[in-house]
Amino acid sequence: MRSEDGFNRAAALLPQEIRAAAMALPGNVKARAEELRLRAGREVFVCLADGERALGCRKAEVRDLECVLETATRASAHTALSATAAGFVTVRGGCRIGLCGEAVVKGGTVAGIRRLSAVSLRIPREVKGCADAIFDRLTDGGFRDTILVSPPGAGKTTLLRELVRRISENGARVALIDERGEVAGVWEGVPELDVGRRTDVMTGAPKGEAAMMLIRAMTPEILAADEITSPEDVEAMAAAAGCGVRLLATAHAESAGDFASRPIYAGLMALGVFKRVVTIKKRGAVREYEVEEFVP
């Protein structure tokens, strides 16, 4: 996918007047855009690595937010929202639409969303070469179980995608758990984002079930997954490690020390599941990667 394709696909989901303003942005802005964000009653913004920039069009209205969802899902906003308990939908090409509004709670859990107040359109982008500075270190002597960490929005998924591609093209058989459909952008069985020729992708399934299905059916050498965020995800990674497959995953944390100190990851640390951590740091519009070894 070319750098502008992801932006164009996201912009195509916008109402006509707002879409025109987005498409009128300078090419260098569109190439760097990470999100388009609409908040009811407020300006529309394009989100860049170094902050948000107003599009300069009219303020977004609730009907605009509903229009985005209807266009993306080819269904009424009411129907789509009632079926959306996760707070997002992912559409063709890996564009994820985050939803914010009034939660519908049933039996103590969120069953859906109604009355949208904001939507974000996460722009999928391949950044081939972004792993060049660390790839040799991660693979020298054989790949070791690695966790990629950063705060939200710092580029974990982009780095994961590129590492999966490079590892796969380097000869290893990779199985990718793409629960939200953002990493590979699979459409009708075919990844629209490049994750390598030797990568098998499972979409939609929870990580625990997907991990065991992939290990049994596809016999991967490396199992990759995006965003280890729940006890179930942690359990899935521990179980996969026990099957002898090497792991590559992402998690929300500020640093290696922050990851190791979080209670949710205590089990993984106690088992020594991850041997190495890559911390992504944003310095303005620049991302830097720091590789550290976990010492038992």
KEGU-347630 format. One record per residue (C-alpha): residue number from 1; x, y, z. Coordinates in pm, whole numbers, plus 50000, padded with zeros to 5 digits. Layout:
<sites>
SITE  num   east  north     up
SITE  NUM      X      Y      Z
...
</sites>
This chain:
<sites>
SITE  num   east  north     up
SITE    1  50000  50000  50000
SITE    2  50137  50342  49904
SITE    3  50169  50602  50181
SITE    4  49870  50803  50056
SITE    5  49638  50505  50006
SITE    6  49557  50464  50375
SITE    7  49473  50833  50407
SITE    8  49254  50827  50098
SITE    9  49062  50524  50225
SITE   10  49001  50687  50560
SITE   11  48901  51019  50402
SITE   12  48654  50838  50175
SITE   13  48449  50754  50485
SITE   14  48395  51123  50571
SITE   15  48090  51332  50475
SITE   16  48146  51514  50146
SITE   17  48230  51863  50277
SITE   18  48469  51735  50543
SITE   19  48622  51489  50296
SITE   20  48695  51774  50054
SITE   21  48883  51961  50327
SITE   22  49082  51651  50415
SITE   23  49175  51582  50055
SITE   24  49286  51946  50014
SITE   25  49558  51903  50278
SITE   26  49916  51929  50150
SITE   27  50067  51601  50038
SITE   28  50330  51600  50311
SITE   29  50057  51633  50576
SITE   30  49851  51351  50428
SITE   31  50161  51133  50414
SITE   32  50224  51186  50787
SITE   33  49862  51173  50907
SITE   34  49788  50910  51170
SITE   35  49420  50979  51246
SITE   36  49123  51189  51143
SITE   37  48915  51286  51446
SITE   38  48560  51418  51456
SITE   39  48402  51546  51779
SITE   40  48039  51657  51778
SITE   41  48008  52034  51791
SITE   42  48380  52094  51750
SITE   43  48644  52136  51482
SITE   44  48763  51837  51279
SITE   45  49130  51751  51326
SITE   46  49399  51555  51149
SITE   47  49634  51394  51400
SITE   48  50007  51395  51331
SITE   49  50295  51255  51535
SITE   50  50358  51599  51681
SITE   51  49997  51698  51754
SITE   52  49652  51770  51610
SITE   53  49589  52016  51328
SITE   54  49246  52161  51245
SITE   55  49119  52090  50894
SITE   56  48966  52437  50867
SITE   57  48622  52317  50762
SITE   58  48292  52347  50947
SITE   59  48243  52190  51288
SITE   60  48139  51826  51301
SITE   61  47779  51738  51382
SITE   62  47633  51420  51528
SITE   63  47496  51331  51186
SITE   64  47852  51345  51048
SITE   65  47969  51090  51303
SITE   66  47677  50866  51219
SITE   67  47750  50908  50848
SITE   68  48107  50782  50898
SITE   69  47981  50473  51077
SITE   70  47707  50406  50823
SITE   71  47948  50440  50530
SITE   72  48204  50215  50695
SITE   73  47966  49938  50794
SITE   74  47706  49972  50516
SITE   75  47441  49967  50784
SITE   76  47240  50219  50981
SITE   77  47425  50387  51267
SITE   78  47173  50242  51512
SITE   79  47231  49887  51388
SITE   80  47609  49924  51387
SITE   81  47626  50080  51732
SITE   82  47404  49818  51894
SITE   83  47645  49549  51772
SITE   84  47961  49732  51875
SITE   85  48066  49646  52228
SITE   86  48441  49676  52167
SITE   87  48428  50049  52091
SITE   88  48561  50022  51738
SITE   89  48502  49872  51396
SITE   90  48771  49785  51143
SITE   91  48705  49824  50772
SITE   92  48881  49726  50451
SITE   93  49253  49792  50445
SITE   94  49291  49793  50823
SITE   95  49133  50134  50890
SITE   96  49002  50124  51247
SITE   97  48718  50354  51350
SITE   98  48718  50428  51722
SITE   99  48381  50517  51872
SITE  100  48300  50734  52173
SITE  101  47954  50802  52311
SITE  102  47703  50672  52563
SITE  103  47775  50313  52664
SITE  104  47488  50065  52683
SITE  105  47551  49841  52984
SITE  106  47375  49508  53032
SITE  107  47456  49267  53310
SITE  108  47751  49476  53420
SITE  109  47923  49471  53080
SITE  110  47917  49705  52782
SITE  111  47680  49569  52518
SITE  112  47704  49856  52270
SITE  113  47722  50231  52221
SITE  114  47461  50491  52141
SITE  115  47455  50867  52088
SITE  116  47798  50911  51935
SITE  117  48003  51207  52060
SITE  118  48331  51140  51874
SITE  119  48489  50912  51617
SITE  120  48852  50860  51522
SITE  121  48965  50712  51193
SITE  122  49300  50543  51248
SITE  123  49492  50554  50921
SITE  124  49673  50228  50837
SITE  125  50021  50282  50704
SITE  126  50309  50061  50607
SITE  127  50645  50212  50698
SITE  128  50886  49974  50532
SITE  129  51232  50022  50672
SITE  130  51118  50150  51011
SITE  131  51272  49843  51179
SITE  132  51610  49874  51004
SITE  133  51789  50016  51307
SITE  134  51699  49722  51533
SITE  135  51631  49425  51305
SITE  136  51983  49282  51306
SITE  137  52003  49298  51685
SITE  138  51665  49125  51722
SITE  139  51759  48843  51485
SITE  140  52134  48798  51540
SITE  141  52184  48448  51678
SITE  142  51816  48367  51629
SITE  143  51501  48558  51719
SITE  144  51414  48564  52090
SITE  145  51070  48628  52243
SITE  146  51019  49005  52216
SITE  147  50763  49255  52347
SITE  148  50721  49599  52189
SITE  149  50606  49867  52435
SITE  150  50500  50231  52422
SITE  151  50207  50450  52525
SITE  152  49903  50440  52292
SITE  153  49954  50595  51949
SITE  154  50333  50574  51938
SITE  155  50358  50324  51652
SITE  156  50356  49974  51805
SITE  157  50130  49827  51538
SITE  158  50336  49981  51256
SITE  159  50660  49842  51399
SITE  160  50498  49502  51463
SITE  161  50378  49484  51102
SITE  162  50723  49564  50967
SITE  163  50897  49315  51198
SITE  164  50651  49043  51099
SITE  165  50717  49120  50732
SITE  166  51094  49123  50771
SITE  167  51105  48804  50981
SITE  168  50877  48628  50733
SITE  169  51078  48742  50432
SITE  170  51392  48629  50616
SITE  171  51268  48271  50599
SITE  172  51071  48209  50921
SITE  173  50713  48084  50927
SITE  174  50503  48340  51117
SITE  175  50145  48316  51246
SITE  176  49979  48652  51313
SITE  177  49684  48697  51547
SITE  178  49514  49003  51400
SITE  179  49216  49024  51635
SITE  180  49114  49377  51530
SITE  181  49214  49347  51165
SITE  182  49459  49639  51180
SITE  183  49791  49469  51126
SITE  184  49734  49285  50798
SITE  185  49413  49449  50673
SITE  186  49278  49118  50543
SITE  187  48998  49154  50287
SITE  188  48823  48843  50155
SITE  189  49111  48630  50279
SITE  190  49394  48837  50129
SITE  191  49612  49074  50340
SITE  192  49606  49421  50186
SITE  193  49903  49526  50401
SITE  194  50235  49350  50349
SITE  195  50307  49109  50634
SITE  196  50540  48881  50439
SITE  197  50510  48576  50216
SITE  198  50545  48321  50496
SITE  199  50288  48476  50732
SITE  200  49952  48314  50809
SITE  201  49688  48549  50950
SITE  202  49397  48473  51184
SITE  203  49146  48757  51219
SITE  204  48854  48819  51451
SITE  205  48918  48550  51713
SITE  206  49022  48625  52074
SITE  207  49394  48577  52124
SITE  208  49364  48270  52345
SITE  209  49158  48073  52096
SITE  210  49348  48205  51796
SITE  211  49687  48117  51945
SITE  212  49601  47752  52003
SITE  213  49428  47720  51663
SITE  214  49731  47863  51484
SITE  215  49982  47653  51677
SITE  216  49790  47333  51605
SITE  217  49695  47405  51244
SITE  218  49980  47617  51103
SITE  219  50283  47508  51313
SITE  220  50445  47851  51325
SITE  221  50799  47921  51431
SITE  222  50697  48265  51555
SITE  223  50357  48375  51686
SITE  224  50280  48748  51665
SITE  225  49998  48940  51834
SITE  226  49903  49305  51876
SITE  227  49813  49458  52213
SITE  228  49839  49224  52510
SITE  229  49599  49410  52736
SITE  230  49384  49165  52936
SITE  231  49437  48868  53170
SITE  232  49304  48646  52890
SITE  233  49569  48782  52652
SITE  234  49841  48721  52910
SITE  235  49720  48365  52961
SITE  236  49726  48308  52585
SITE  237  50088  48425  52559
SITE  238  50195  48205  52852
SITE  239  50022  47904  52699
SITE  240  50181  47967  52359
SITE  241  50525  47998  52517
SITE  242  50467  47660  52680
SITE  243  50416  47510  52333
SITE  244  50766  47610  52227
SITE  245  50673  47881  51978
SITE  246  50863  48210  51990
SITE  247  50659  48524  52056
SITE  248  50642  48877  51918
SITE  249  50378  49102  52074
SITE  250  50294  49458  52176
SITE  251  50174  49610  52503
SITE  252  50100  49950  52654
SITE  253  50384  50061  52881
SITE  254  50623  50354  52910
SITE  255  50939  50144  52934
SITE  256  51079  49799  53004
SITE  257  51070  49873  53376
SITE  258  50712  49994  53357
SITE  259  50609  49677  53171
SITE  260  50783  49453  53422
SITE  261  50622  49631  53719
SITE  262  50261  49615  53599
SITE  263  50058  49354  53791
SITE  264  49883  49226  53478
SITE  265  50217  49114  53332
SITE  266  50355  48965  53652
SITE  267  50280  48611  53539
SITE  268  50466  48657  53214
SITE  269  50765  48800  53399
SITE  270  50764  48518  53655
SITE  271  50766  48261  53375
SITE  272  51034  48450  53183
SITE  273  50818  48447  52871
SITE  274  50970  48757  52709
SITE  275  51346  48776  52681
SITE  276  51371  49117  52517
SITE  277  51181  49447  52510
SITE  278  51175  49721  52248
SITE  279  51064  50059  52381
SITE  280  50928  50309  52130
SITE  281  50990  50672  52220
SITE  282  50846  50973  52038
SITE  283  51060  51284  52013
SITE  284  50837  51526  51827
SITE  285  50763  51364  51492
SITE  286  51057  51120  51527
SITE  287  51032  50770  51674
SITE  288  51330  50607  51839
SITE  289  51368  50242  51943
SITE  290  51553  50116  52248
SITE  291  51629  49743  52281
SITE  292  51688  49589  52624
SITE  293  51732  49235  52752
SITE  294  51516  49110  53038
SITE  295  51754  48970  53300
SITE  296  51603  48667  53487
</sites>
